[in-house]
Every structure is written in structure tokens, then in C-alpha cells.
Amino acid sequence: MLFSEKAWNKNLDTYSKIINLPFNQELMKGTLCINKFKNYIIQDAHYLNFFCKTLSLLSSKSHSIEANIVLLNAAKYVIEEEKILHKNFFKFFNLEEKNILEIPISPTCHHYGHFLMNLASNFNYNIAISAILPCFKIYSEISKYFYDKVNKTNPYYQWIISYSSDKFDEQVQKIEELINNIEKNSTYEISIEMHKYYKTAFYLEYLFWNSAYIIEKW
């Protein structure tokens, strides 16, 4: 079994918790409080800054041109596609993108972002890269789960369907293929560590969703 399949299966309990969080259930039904979604958008903007830097750092450490291209393309996708989506919601909330970073980052977002940056900066490349997969995979799976359950009149419809696009799926598949090949050529000890940090990142995704709902503050 490939790393991506094995790691996903090991964390299905956490995925189930994510799906059933009040944030996601209310998002799917269109009943989510607008202020909670606004908080999510702001914290996600903070997170994406960390994530883009992490992808760029990993790209600079990659062992092949192919890996370098996959990671740079992933960073490009985040900047071009996801940030365009954010901009549309910034307008809706009368937020200026340049002022977003002045809004305090939540404790969970701060921890998650620095966790990824620390891995990319200081850890074995193979271990560090495993931690970027949960974000991609969870958003892909949640969007597919919601897709045939959400009504087009849902105020969050555009947000939900954006992660079920072919372009996003392509990014997820390429990241999975890259990490699967890396794990396949890793030692047993490194593979164990890859699963460990994948699991940590997966759980941080759960904490991030929940922190957005409770509007977590310091």
C-alpha cells in the first residue's frame, strides 16, 4: 500500500471528527454564522502565508528537478487560485488584503504555521514533506463529501466547490505521487517519522477548523 493510502487510513478517525465539526456541518447546510466564516477566512489567509513559505523552502531542498517543479507549482496554485478566492470574500467582508496581516493570528494557526516552517527549515526533507499532504488531501475529500449535499443557494457554495475542481485535484495527485515516491525510497526509520508528522499535521487541521468556529484568541 502506498504511503498516502496507508497514512490516510490511519487517520480516518480524525477525518471523521473534522467532517462532523459544527463548523463544517453548518457550512454544508449554509447556516454557519457569518462572523465565524469571516474569522476562518482571516486565519486561513495567515495560514496560507506559512504554507507558501513552507512549499518554497521544501522546493529549495528538493533532490530532483521534478520535485522542485511539483512544489513550486503547488505554491503557485496557492498564491494564484486560493488567494483569488480569498480576495472575493475579503471584498464581501469589506476587508483590505494589506490589513489582514495586522489582525492577530490565532494560537492554533500560529502553532500550525510554525510547525510546518520548523519542519521545512530544520528536519530531514523526507520527514518534512510528509506534513504538507494532510492540508491538500483533507480539503479535497471534504469538498467531495459536500459537493452533492450542498445547495447552490448556500452562501458558502463557491468556497465549497472551489476545492472540488480538476485543477485542485491535479495538485493533490501530484503531491501524493511525489511523497509516495519519496517514502518508497526512504529507510524504515524515516518512514515511521513521516507517518508521525503526517499524523500531527492531520490533527492540527482538526484543531484549525475548530479554532475558527470558536473564534479562538490568545
C-alpha positions in Angstrom: 0.0 0.0 0.0 1.2 3.5 -0.9 2.2 5.9 1.8 -0.7 8.3 1.0 -3.2 5.5 1.3 -1.8 4.0 4.5 -1.4 7.4 6.2 -4.9 8.4 5.2 -6.4 5.2 6.5 -4.6 5.5 9.8 -6.2 8.9 10.4 -9.7 8.3 9.3 -11.0 8.8 12.9 -9.6 12.3 12.9 -11.1 12.9 9.4 -14.5 11.8 10.7 -14.1 14.3 13.6 -13.3 17.1 11.1 -16.3 16.3 8.9 -18.6 16.3 12.0 -17.3 19.6 13.5 -20.0 22.2 13.9 -18.1 24.5 11.6 -18.3 22.0 8.7 -21.8 20.7 9.3 -23.1 24.3 9.4 -21.0 25.3 6.4 -22.6 22.5 4.4 -26.1 23.5 5.5 -25.4 27.2 4.9 -26.3 28.0 8.5 -22.7 28.9 9.6 -22.6 32.3 11.4 -21.0 34.8 9.0 -18.6 36.1 11.7 -17.3 32.6 12.2 -16.6 32.2 8.5 -15.0 35.7 8.4 -12.7 34.6 11.2 -11.9 31.4 9.3 -11.1 33.4 6.1 -8.7 35.7 8.1 -6.9 32.8 9.8 -6.7 30.9 6.6 -5.0 33.9 5.0 -2.4 33.8 7.8 -2.0 30.0 7.3 -1.5 30.3 3.6 1.4 32.6 4.1 3.1 30.0 6.2 2.1 27.3 3.8 3.5 29.1 0.7 6.8 29.7 2.5 6.9 26.0 3.6 6.4 24.8 0.0 9.1 27.2 -1.2 11.6 26.0 1.4 10.9 22.4 0.6 11.3 23.2 -3.1 14.8 24.7 -2.4 15.8 21.5 -0.6 14.3 19.0 -3.2 16.5 16.3 -4.6 15.2 16.4 -8.2 14.0 18.9 -10.8 10.7 17.0 -10.9 10.1 17.5 -7.2 11.2 21.1 -7.4 8.6 21.7 -10.2 5.8 20.0 -8.3 6.4 22.0 -5.1 6.8 25.3 -7.0 3.6 24.7 -8.9 1.8 23.9 -5.7 3.0 27.2 -4.2 1.9 29.0 -7.4 -1.5 27.4 -7.2 -2.0 28.5 -3.6 -0.9 32.1 -4.5 -2.9 32.4 -7.7 -6.1 30.3 -7.1 -6.7 30.2 -3.4 -5.7 33.9 -2.8 -8.1 34.9 -5.6 -10.9 33.1 -3.8 -9.8 34.9 -0.6 -9.9 38.2 -2.3 -13.5 37.7 -3.3 -14.5 37.1 0.3 -12.3 39.9 1.5 -14.5 42.2 -0.6 -17.6 40.7 0.8 -16.4 41.4 4.3 -15.0 44.8 3.4 -11.5 43.7 4.3 -8.4 45.0 2.7 -5.8 42.3 2.0 -3.0 44.5 3.1 -4.6 44.9 6.5 -5.3 41.2 7.1 -1.8 40.5 8.5 -2.5 43.2 11.1 -5.3 41.1 12.5 -4.0 38.8 15.3 -3.2 35.3 14.3 -5.0 32.6 16.4 -2.9 30.4 18.7 -3.7 27.3 16.7 -2.9 28.9 13.3 0.4 30.2 14.9 1.3 26.8 16.1 0.4 25.0 12.9 2.2 27.5 10.7 5.4 27.4 12.8 5.2 23.7 13.0 5.4 23.4 9.2 8.1 26.1 8.9 10.2 24.4 11.5 10.0 21.1 9.8 10.9 22.6 6.4 13.8 24.5 7.9 15.3 22.0 10.3 14.2 18.5 9.7 15.0 15.8 7.3 13.5 16.7 3.9 11.6 13.4 3.6 10.0 13.8 7.0 9.2 17.5 6.5 7.4 17.0 3.2 5.0 14.4 4.6 3.4 17.1 6.8 2.1 19.2 3.8 -0.1 16.4 2.5 -2.9 16.4 5.1 -3.9 20.0 4.2 -4.2 19.2 0.5 -5.9 15.8 1.0 -8.4 16.9 3.7 -9.7 19.8 1.6 -10.0 17.6 -1.4 -12.0 15.0 0.5 -14.2 17.4 2.4 -15.1 19.2 -0.8 -16.1 15.9 -2.5 -18.1 14.9 0.6 -20.0 18.2 0.5 -20.4 18.5 -3.3 -23.6 16.6 -3.8 -25.0 17.6 -0.4 -24.8 21.4 -0.8 -27.4 23.6 -2.4 -26.4 26.3 -4.9 -28.2 28.9 -2.7 -25.8 28.1 0.1 -23.9 31.4 0.8 -20.6 29.4 1.0 -21.2 27.4 -2.2 -18.3 29.0 -4.2 -15.9 28.3 -1.3 -17.0 24.6 -1.1 -16.9 23.8 -4.8 -13.5 25.5 -5.4 -11.8 22.6 -3.8 -13.6 20.0 -6.0 -12.1 21.4 -9.2 -10.0 19.4 -11.6 -7.1 21.9 -11.1 -7.1 21.3 -7.3 -7.4 17.5 -7.8 -4.4 17.6 -10.1 -2.3 19.4 -7.4 -3.3 16.9 -4.8 -2.5 13.9 -7.0 1.0 15.3 -7.9 1.8 16.0 -4.3 0.7 12.5 -3.3 2.8 10.9 -6.1 5.8 12.9 -5.1 5.5 11.9 -1.4 4.7 8.3 -2.2 7.9 8.1 -4.3 9.9 9.7 -1.5 8.6 7.4 1.2 9.2 4.3 -1.1 12.9 5.2 -1.2 13.2 6.0 2.5 14.5 3.9 5.3 12.1 2.2 7.6 13.0 4.7 10.4 12.4 7.7 8.2 9.1 6.2 7.0 8.0 5.9 10.6 8.8 9.5 11.2 6.9 10.5 8.0 3.8 8.8 9.4 4.3 10.5 12.8 4.5 14.1 11.4 1.7 13.4 8.9 -0.5 12.5 11.8 0.5 15.6 13.7 -0.3 17.8 10.7 -3.6 16.0 10.3 -4.6 16.7 13.9 -3.6 20.3 13.6 -6.0 20.5 10.6 -8.8 19.4 13.0 -7.7 22.0 15.6 -7.6 24.7 13.0 -11.2 24.1 11.8 -12.4 24.1 15.4 -10.4 27.2 16.4 -12.1 29.1 13.6 -15.5 28.1 14.9 -14.9 29.1 18.5 -13.1 32.3 17.3 -10.0 31.3 19.3 -8.0 34.1 20.8 -4.8 34.4 22.9 
